Amino acid sequence: MRDQTRLALAYLSRVAEPPCPDLTALVSRVGPVEAAARIKTGDVAADLARRTEARREIDCAAADLDVLDRRGGRLIAADDNEWPLLSFTAFAGVDHLLRPQGHPPMALWVVGSARLDDMAERAVAIVGTRACTTYGEHVAADLAAGLVEREVSVVSGGAYGIDGAAHRATLAADGFTVAVLAGGIDVPYPAGHAGLLHRIGQQGLAVSEYPPGVRPARHRFLTRNRLVAVLSGATVVVEAGARSGAANTAAWARALGRPVCAVPGPVTSAASIGCHALLRDEAVVLVTRAADVVELIGRVGELAPDEQRPVSALDGLGEAEQLVYEALPARGRRTTDQIAVASGLPPTQVLGPLSMLEVCGLVIRDEGYWKLRR
């Protein structure tokens, strides 16, 4: 990307609160350099002029790019090879009357050596409440580790609770994780995750549509959530309260046509109320393991194996064998006629099942009587 283009994009990233579809359309039509020149002079449509009026005289693009360069990052836009174009096509299906924020970003500030488009090809979002329980933290970490084993990237928001557990487990398993931020890449939020976010920037990707220095705010978290959802093939909610950002991310995933999964929790847990509310919707998938999630976003034929169940020696028996087996007392022994009476089978149809049970080692014959093998 040429220096003038980078400077123009950096300026335009700050001039309006994203997403701004009118600004994105202008950049697409005339290019970022010309768009920046028009914004600075106010030579744009009235709606766009109103949205950019308060910030159009603020031009700290060079300083913002210096911050980005010091962190080894890059600024990408729709004409870059790294732009996740396929993922962002999902925005075209959003009802913009119901979700006015449902537009792709104009540009993204990215820190990390991996390519964003490669990550988005096979990724899952793991989200949940900040006030998570030990159960929720364990499940989030277990899911993340399982996804790493299956070469799936883990996307989350870098927050306390479920987000942090998912990021840490992915890094511990040498996997690839992405933190989508609600502020500038130089503003660690929460502050207690400064070290974690630094590691993500080194081993994964830290992504934001906000320029350096921008502080997170409630409306920015809600806007950010659409990127968490769109960069992932599915969104998994591990724990969520009755009102939570995780539920908002799930709503974005549904609006974007992405599968939504939820992990059930104890019915008495306030931290799982949001998950249980989601699970009452038939479109939401109940998941308990990574294989369940990969089945939704994986390649054709990449199905989850059947869950292991307790095996009994009686599982392979036919109906007659089971009736005869249950006709024998736990203690003591019975004759063939007594077994016929207890099982309800004719005496002539008892010997065959008894022989089969004897072959299977379940019963033994004792002086003309039959009894269970201990």
C-alpha positions, -999 to +999 in steps of 0.1 A: +000+000+000+014+034-010+022+059+017-004+084+006-031+057+006-021+046+041-022+082+053-056+087+038-071+055+052-057+063+086-073+098+085-106+083+073-106+057+101-109+085+126-131+110+109-164+090+114-176+065+140-176+031+122-193+016+105-201+044+081-214+029+049-216+063+031-179+068+038-170+033+027-190+038-005-171+071-012-138+054-007-148+026-030-159+050-057-131+076-058-103+059-037-091+068-002-068+097-012-096+116-031-121+107-004-099+122+023-095+154+003-132+157-001-140+150+035-115+177+046-131+204+024-167+192+032-173+185-005-195+155+001-232+146+004-251+163+033-255+131+054-218+123+052-208+159+058-229+158+090-213+126+102-178+138+096-182+175+106-170+171+142-137+153+133-128+162+098-102+188+109-084+162+131-056+147+111-032+126+131-028+099+105+010+101+105+012+097+143-013+068+142+007+050+116+039+055+136+022+037+165+011+009+142+046+006+127+062+004+161+040-025+170+048-043+137+012-039+125-005-030+092-036-012+080-056-032+055-086-023+033-108-039+007-082-038-020-056-058+000-050-095-006-054-101+031-089-086+033-114-114+043-137-107+014-155-140+015-164-136+052-175-100+048-200-109+020-223-120+048-230-084+055-250-082+023-277-104+038-282-083+069-315-064+073-300-029+076-334-015+088-333-037+118-295-036+122-281-003+109-246-013+121-246-044+098-220-031+074-184-042+068-155-020+081-138+004+059-104-006+071-088-027+098-058-021+121-041-054+125-011-065+147+003-100+141+022-119+115-006-142+103-030-133+075-065-124+085-081-140+055-064-173+062-076-172+098-112-166+088-113-196+065-116-220+095-125-201+127-149-203+156-158-176+181-160-185+218-177-158+238-193-155+272-198-136+303-170-117+321-183-130+355-178-166+345-179-196+369-152-222+373-173-245+352-176-219+324-139-212+324-131-250+322-155-256+294-142-226+274-106-238+278-115-273+269-134-262+237-105-240+227-079-267+231-101-292+212-105-267+183-068-262+182-063-299+178-086-297+148-067-268+132-094-242+140-086-206+149-103-192+180-118-157+179-129-137+209-130-102+223-101-102+248-123-095+278-122-110+313-140-143+319-148-166+290-130-146+264-097-147+284-101-184+291-105-191+254-075-170+244-052-184+270-061-220+263-055-215+226-021-199+232-012-227+256-020-253+230+002-234+204-030-225+185-040-194+166-063-169+183-077-135+173-087-107+196-112-083+181-108-050+200-134-023+208-107+004+209-073+012+195-046-014+192-025+006+217-052+007+243-052-025+263-086-032+276-091-045+301-059-033+316-054-066+334-052-083+300-023-061+287+001-090+288-024-114+272-032-090+244+005-085+238+010-123+235-020-125+211-004-098+190+028-118+188+014-153+183-020-145+168-038-114+156-051-083+174-077-066+151-096-033+154-115-009+131-106+019+155-074+040+152-048+041+179-058+060+211-095+054+208-109+043+241-134+014+243-170+024+250-203+005+254-215+013+219-181+003+205-183-032+222-217-038+206-204-026+172-173-047+176-193-078+182-204-080+146-168-085+136-163-113+161-193-130+145-185-124+108-148-135+111-160-169+125-178-198+109-198-203+141-203-186+174-202-206+207-217-190+238-203-208+269-219-188+296-241-157+294-264-137+317-299-126+309-284-095+292-249-098+279-225-089+251-222-126+243-259-127+235-254-097+213-226-115+195-249-145+190-276-122+176-251-108+151-241-144+141-277-153+134-282-121+114-251-129+094-263-165+087-237-181+109-245-211+132-250-202+168-241-228+195-246-227+232-232-248+261-258-258+288-251-251+324-266-259+358-303-247+358-296-229+390-267-209+376-273-172+368-243-174+345-261-198+322-295-181+319-285-166+285-274-199+272-306-216+282-326-188+266-307-194+234-313-231+236-350-227+236-346-216+200-346-246+177-320-230+154-294-229+182-272-260+185-264-275+219-227-283+220-206-300+247-173-307+229-151-293+201-161-321+177-197-309+178-186-274+167-162-286+140-190-306+125-208-273+118-179-254+102-156-282+090-150-298+056-175-321+040-176-354+058-159-340+089-184-354+113-182-356+151-176-392+163-204-408+184-201-401+221-188-430+242-215-447+262-213-474+289-212-508+275-231-538+290-228-575+282-265-574+276-263-548+248-260-574+220-287-598+232-319-603+213-354-599+228-357-636+237-323-637+254-331-606+275-364-621+286-348-653+297-319-635+314-343-613+334-363-644+343-334-658+363-332-647+400-303-627+413-297-655+438-307-692+435-315-712+404-345-722+383-356-751+360-364-746+324-401-747+331-398-721+359-379-698+335-406-703+308-433-692+333-412-662+345-403-650+310-437-658+294-420-678+266-432-714+257-409-740+272-398-751+237-384-715+231-364-712+263-335-736+256-322-717+226-318-684+244-303-702+275-277-719+252-268-685+238-265-669+272-243-698+283-220-693+253-218-656+262-208-665+297-238-650+314-255-681+328-244-716+338-261-749+340-260-766+374-275-802+378-304-795+356-310-760+368-299-726+354-285-697+373-266-664+366-229-666+364-212-645+392 
